[in-house]
Amino acid sequence: VLIPLHKANSRKIHKFHETLLACCIQFILKDLSIGLDILSGLLKYWPFQSAAKSDMFLKEIVIIVNTMMTDIDTMMPDDDDEQLDDEERRQKREKNVFKYTPRGQLIATQIIDKLIACMTSDNHCLAE
C-alpha cells in the first residue's frame, strides 16, 4: 500500500513524504520483515532524473535501516528463552533480517551498491 506512493513526482511527494515515512516506520516497528519489502520498493522506484527525490529516498533508507537495527537492540527476551541453547537465544534476540535471511543479505547488498552510486554521483548534494 505504501510503496506505490513513492512513485509520485518530486513536487507531489515532497508534500506528504514525512507522513509516508512515519507510516513506513510504524509498519516496520510491528514487523521487521516489512522493512525489507519497503527497502526493496524504494530500490525499485529509485529516481534517476531527480537528485532532490534521490536525496529524499536516501534519507528514508538511512532512517529505515536505523529503525530496523535499533528495534533489534531494544527487543526484550521472552520467558521461554531459558529452554533454548545459546545460539538459538542469540538469534532470537537479534532477529537481524539483514544477517540471517538470504533476502535480507541481497537487499543489504543492493543498498550498499546504491550508496556507492550516490557517493560517486556528479551531484554534490547527493554525493555528500
Accessible surface in RSA format (square Angstrom, percent):
REM  Atomic radii and reference values for relative SASA: ProtOr
REM  Chains: A
REM  Algorithm: Lee & Richards
REM  Probe-radius: 1.40
REM  Slices: 20
REM RES _ NUM      All-atoms   Total-Side   Main-Chain    Non-polar    All polar
REM                ABS   REL    ABS   REL    ABS   REL    ABS   REL    ABS   REL
RES VAL A   1   163.24 107.4 113.36 102.6  49.88 120.2 122.66 106.6  40.58 110.1
RES LEU A   2    24.04  13.4  22.35  16.0   1.69   4.2  22.35  15.7   1.69   4.5
RES ILE A   3    32.20  18.3  32.20  24.0   0.00   0.0  32.20  23.2   0.00   0.0
RES PRO A   4    68.83  50.2  61.82  56.4   7.01  25.5  62.06  51.2   6.78  42.1
RES LEU A   5    82.12  45.7  79.37  56.8   2.75   6.9  82.12  57.7   0.00   0.0
RES HIS A   6     0.26   0.1   0.26   0.2   0.00   0.0   0.10   0.1   0.16   0.2
RES LYS A   7   118.35  57.7  93.92  57.6  24.44  58.2  48.20  43.4  70.16  74.7
RES ALA A   8    27.27  25.1  13.70  21.1  13.56  30.9  25.70  36.2   1.56   4.1
RES ASN A   9    68.23  47.0  56.72  54.8  11.51  27.7  37.80  91.0  30.43  29.4
RES SER A  10    37.78  31.9  32.19  43.0   5.58  12.9   6.60  14.1  31.18  43.7
RES ARG A  11   189.93  79.7 180.37  91.9   9.56  22.8  76.62 104.7 113.31  68.7
RES LYS A  12   125.15  61.1 124.29  76.3   0.86   2.0  69.56  62.6  55.59  59.2
RES ILE A  13     0.00   0.0   0.00   0.0   0.00   0.0   0.00   0.0   0.00   0.0
RES HIS A  14   133.96  73.2 119.44  83.0  14.53  37.2  81.78  84.3  52.19  60.7
RES LYS A  15   177.37  86.5 137.68  84.5  39.69  94.5  90.39  81.4  86.98  92.7
RES PHE A  16    65.95  33.0  64.44  39.9   1.51   3.9  65.88  39.9   0.07   0.2
RES HIS A  17    18.13   9.9  17.98  12.5   0.15   0.4   9.34   9.6   8.80  10.2
RES GLU A  18   148.43  85.2 141.61 107.1   6.82  16.2  55.52 107.4  92.91  75.9
RES THR A  19    92.73  66.0  87.28  88.5   5.46  13.0  60.94  81.9  31.79  48.1
RES LEU A  20     6.13   3.4   2.53   1.8   3.59   9.0   5.62   3.9   0.50   1.4
RES LEU A  21    22.71  12.6  22.68  16.2   0.03   0.1  22.68  15.9   0.03   0.1
RES ALA A  22    53.94  49.6  47.04  72.6   6.90  15.7  53.59  75.5   0.35   0.9
RES CYS A  23    49.20  37.2  45.98  51.3   3.22   7.6   5.05  12.8  44.14  47.6
RES CYS A  24     0.00   0.0   0.00   0.0   0.00   0.0   0.00   0.0   0.00   0.0
RES ILE A  25    26.94  15.3  26.94  20.1   0.00   0.0  26.94  19.4   0.00   0.0
RES GLN A  26   106.86  59.8 106.14  77.6   0.72   1.7  40.57  86.4  66.28  50.3
RES PHE A  27    98.36  49.2  96.74  59.9   1.62   4.2  98.25  59.6   0.11   0.3
RES ILE A  28     0.02   0.0   0.00   0.0   0.02   0.0   0.00   0.0   0.02   0.0
RES LEU A  29    83.16  46.3  61.64  44.1  21.52  54.1  61.80  43.4  21.35  57.5
RES LYS A  30   177.53  86.6 144.28  88.5  33.25  79.2  89.78  80.8  87.75  93.5
RES ASP A  31    67.81  47.5  62.80  62.5   5.02  11.9  20.76  48.9  47.05  46.9
RES LEU A  32    16.80   9.4  13.61   9.7   3.20   8.0  13.61   9.6   3.20   8.6
RES SER A  33    51.08  43.2  49.41  65.9   1.67   3.8  35.18  74.9  15.90  22.3
RES ILE A  34    50.26  28.6  50.13  37.3   0.13   0.3  50.26  36.2   0.00   0.0
RES GLY A  35     0.00   0.0   0.00   N/A   0.00   0.0   0.00   0.0   0.00   0.0
RES LEU A  36     6.58   3.7   6.58   4.7   0.00   0.0   6.58   4.6   0.00   0.0
RES ASP A  37    67.97  47.6  64.75  64.4   3.22   7.6  22.65  53.3  45.33  45.2
RES ILE A  38     5.55   3.2   5.55   4.1   0.00   0.0   5.55   4.0   0.00   0.0
RES LEU A  39     0.00   0.0   0.00   0.0   0.00   0.0   0.00   0.0   0.00   0.0
RES SER A  40    34.68  29.3  29.62  39.5   5.06  11.7  20.71  44.1  13.96  19.6
RES GLY A  41     5.96   7.4   0.00   N/A   5.96   7.4   5.96  16.4   0.00   0.0
RES LEU A  42     0.23   0.1   0.06   0.0   0.17   0.4   0.12   0.1   0.10   0.3
RES LEU A  43    26.36  14.7  12.75   9.1  13.61  34.2  13.02   9.1  13.34  35.9
RES LYS A  44   154.15  75.2 119.11  73.1  35.04  83.4  81.45  73.3  72.70  77.4
RES TYR A  45    54.79  25.6  42.86  24.4  11.93  31.0  29.54  22.2  25.25  31.1
RES TRP A  46    15.92   6.4   9.42   4.6   6.51  15.3   1.46   0.8  14.46  23.5
RES PRO A  47    18.43  13.4   7.39   6.7  11.05  40.1  16.86  13.9   1.57   9.7
RES PHE A  48   174.75  87.4 134.46  83.3  40.29 104.8 138.63  84.0  36.12 103.4
RES GLN A  49   182.21 101.9 145.85 106.6  36.36  86.6  56.60 120.5 125.62  95.3
RES SER A  50    32.53  27.5  24.99  33.3   7.54  17.4  27.33  58.2   5.20   7.3
RES ALA A  51    34.44  31.7  23.91  36.9  10.53  23.9  27.29  38.4   7.14  18.9
RES ALA A  52    71.98  66.2  56.10  86.6  15.88  36.1  64.84  91.3   7.14  18.9
RES LYS A  53    15.50   7.6  15.50   9.5   0.00   0.0   2.96   2.7  12.55  13.4
RES SER A  54     4.35   3.7   4.35   5.8   0.00   0.0   0.00   0.0   4.35   6.1
RES ASP A  55    35.34  24.8  35.34  35.2   0.00   0.0   4.15   9.8  31.19  31.1
RES MET A  56    28.06  14.5  23.60  15.6   4.45  10.6  27.79  23.6   0.27   0.4
RES PHE A  57     0.00   0.0   0.00   0.0   0.00   0.0   0.00   0.0   0.00   0.0
RES LEU A  58    26.55  14.8  26.55  19.0   0.00   0.0  26.55  18.6   0.00   0.0
RES LYS A  59   122.13  59.6 119.28  73.2   2.85   6.8  76.34  68.7  45.79  48.8
RES GLU A  60     0.32   0.2   0.00   0.0   0.32   0.8   0.15   0.3   0.17   0.1
RES ILE A  61     3.40   1.9   3.40   2.5   0.00   0.0   3.40   2.5   0.00   0.0
RES VAL A  62    71.45  47.0  68.11  61.7   3.34   8.0  71.26  61.9   0.19   0.5
RES ILE A  63    72.07  41.0  70.63  52.6   1.44   3.5  71.83  51.7   0.24   0.6
RES ILE A  64     0.00   0.0   0.00   0.0   0.00   0.0   0.00   0.0   0.00   0.0
RES VAL A  65    38.86  25.6  38.86  35.2   0.00   0.0  38.86  33.8   0.00   0.0
RES ASN A  66    84.96  58.6  83.35  80.6   1.61   3.9  22.22  53.5  62.74  60.6
RES THR A  67    24.02  17.1  18.99  19.3   5.03  12.0  12.20  16.4  11.81  17.9
RES MET A  68     0.24   0.1   0.24   0.2   0.00   0.0   0.24   0.2   0.00   0.0
RES MET A  69    69.25  35.9  68.78  45.5   0.46   1.1  67.38  57.3   1.86   2.5
RES THR A  70    80.05  56.9  77.58  78.6   2.47   5.9  56.80  76.3  23.24  35.1
RES ASP A  71    31.86  22.3  28.70  28.6   3.16   7.5   2.91   6.8  28.95  28.9
RES ILE A  72    10.57   6.0   8.04   6.0   2.53   6.1   8.04   5.8   2.53   6.9
RES ASP A  73   120.83  84.6  86.52  86.1  34.32  81.1  30.32  71.4  90.52  90.3
RES THR A  74    86.41  61.5  66.02  66.9  20.39  48.6  62.39  83.8  24.02  36.3
RES MET A  75    63.49  32.9  47.31  31.3  16.18  38.5  53.74  45.7   9.75  12.9
RES MET A  76   160.95  83.4 141.43  93.6  19.52  46.5 115.00  97.8  45.95  60.9
RES PRO A  77    90.18  65.7  66.20  60.3  23.98  87.2  71.26  58.8  18.92 117.6
RES ASP A  78    77.38  54.2  65.27  65.0  12.11  28.6  16.98  40.0  60.40  60.2
RES ASP A  79   138.30  96.9 122.02 121.5  16.28  38.5  41.69  98.1  96.61  96.4
RES ASP A  80    77.44  54.2  69.29  69.0   8.15  19.3  32.74  77.1  44.70  44.6
RES ASP A  81    11.76   8.2  11.75  11.7   0.01   0.0   7.45  17.5   4.31   4.3
RES GLU A  82   152.49  87.5 126.12  95.4  26.37  62.8  48.77  94.3 103.72  84.7
RES GLN A  83   160.15  89.6 122.09  89.2  38.06  90.6  46.56  99.1 113.60  86.2
RES LEU A  84    51.33  28.6  45.62  32.6   5.72  14.4  46.71  32.8   4.62  12.4
RES ASP A  85    85.88  60.2  73.24  72.9  12.64  29.9  45.14 106.2  40.74  40.6
RES ASP A  86   110.45  77.4 102.59 102.1   7.86  18.6  38.39  90.4  72.06  71.9
RES GLU A  87    84.91  48.7  80.63  61.0   4.28  10.2  50.79  98.2  34.12  27.9
RES GLU A  88    89.59  51.4  85.60  64.8   3.99   9.5  29.74  57.5  59.85  48.9
RES ARG A  89    76.15  32.0  75.68  38.6   0.47   1.1  30.74  42.0  45.41  27.5
RES ARG A  90    72.33  30.4  72.13  36.8   0.20   0.5  39.28  53.7  33.05  20.0
RES GLN A  91    73.62  41.2  69.18  50.6   4.44  10.6  11.24  23.9  62.38  47.3
RES LYS A  92    63.97  31.2  54.94  33.7   9.03  21.5  49.52  44.6  14.44  15.4
RES ARG A  93   114.67  48.1 107.03  54.6   7.65  18.2  47.16  64.5  67.51  40.9
RES GLU A  94    45.82  26.3  45.19  34.2   0.62   1.5  16.67  32.2  29.15  23.8
RES LYS A  95    89.54  43.7  80.31  49.3   9.23  22.0  49.83  44.9  39.71  42.3
RES ASN A  96    21.26  14.7  20.86  20.2   0.39   0.9   0.46   1.1  20.79  20.1
RES VAL A  97    19.12  12.6  18.14  16.4   0.98   2.4  19.12  16.6   0.00   0.0
RES PHE A  98    27.08  13.5  23.09  14.3   4.00  10.4  23.15  14.0   3.93  11.3
RES LYS A  99   112.29  54.8  99.96  61.3  12.33  29.4  67.88  61.1  44.41  47.3
RES TYR A 100    73.19  34.2  43.98  25.0  29.21  76.0  48.95  36.8  24.25  29.9
RES THR A 101    46.63  33.2  46.31  47.0   0.32   0.8  46.63  62.6   0.00   0.0
RES PRO A 102   112.77  82.2 106.07  96.7   6.70  24.4 107.89  89.1   4.88  30.3
RES ARG A 103   104.52  43.9  98.06  50.0   6.46  15.4  59.15  80.8  45.37  27.5
RES GLY A 104     0.00   0.0   0.00   N/A   0.00   0.0   0.00   0.0   0.00   0.0
RES GLN A 105    93.85  52.5  90.68  66.3   3.17   7.6  29.56  62.9  64.29  48.8
RES LEU A 106   104.72  58.3  99.98  71.5   4.73  11.9 104.17  73.2   0.55   1.5
RES ILE A 107     4.84   2.8   4.84   3.6   0.00   0.0   4.84   3.5   0.00   0.0
RES ALA A 108    25.28  23.2  23.28  35.9   2.01   4.6  25.08  35.3   0.20   0.5
RES THR A 109    74.20  52.8  72.95  74.0   1.25   3.0  49.62  66.6  24.58  37.2
RES GLN A 110    73.25  41.0  69.63  50.9   3.62   8.6  24.67  52.5  48.58  36.8
RES ILE A 111    12.18   6.9  12.18   9.1   0.00   0.0  12.18   8.8   0.00   0.0
RES ILE A 112    97.03  55.2  97.03  72.3   0.00   0.0  97.03  69.9   0.00   0.0
RES ASP A 113    82.71  57.9  75.89  75.5   6.82  16.1  28.11  66.1  54.60  54.5
RES LYS A 114    40.32  19.7  38.09  23.4   2.23   5.3  17.13  15.4  23.19  24.7
RES LEU A 115    54.13  30.1  53.73  38.4   0.40   1.0  53.74  37.7   0.38   1.0
RES ILE A 116    91.96  52.3  91.67  68.3   0.29   0.7  91.96  66.2   0.00   0.0
RES ALA A 117    55.65  51.2  42.17  65.1  13.48  30.7  48.24  67.9   7.42  19.6
RES CYS A 118     5.83   4.4   4.36   4.9   1.47   3.5   3.29   8.3   2.54   2.7
RES MET A 119   120.08  62.2 102.99  68.2  17.09  40.7  65.24  55.5  54.84  72.7
RES THR A 120   102.81  73.1  74.00  75.0  28.81  68.7  67.70  90.9  35.11  53.1
RES SER A 121    35.97  30.4  16.00  21.4  19.96  46.0  14.36  30.6  21.61  30.3
RES ASP A 122   153.74 107.7 117.92 117.4  35.82  84.7  43.77 103.0 109.96 109.7
RES ASN A 123    54.88  37.8  44.29  42.8  10.58  25.5  18.93  45.5  35.95  34.7
RES HIS A 124   134.13  73.3 127.95  88.9   6.18  15.8  95.03  97.9  39.10  45.5
RES CYS A 125    75.13  56.8  63.97  71.4  11.16  26.2  22.08  55.9  53.05  57.2
RES LEU A 126    19.61  10.9  16.37  11.7   3.24   8.1  16.58  11.6   3.03   8.1
RES ALA A 127    33.33  30.6  19.77  30.5  13.56  30.8  20.06  28.2  13.27  35.2
RES GLU A 128   177.77 102.1 111.41  84.3  66.36 158.0  61.80 119.5 115.96  94.7
END  Absolute sums over single chains surface
CHAIN  1 A     8328.2       7227.3       1100.8       4856.1       3472.0
END  Absolute sums over all chains
TOTAL          8328.2       7227.3       1100.8       4856.1       3472.0
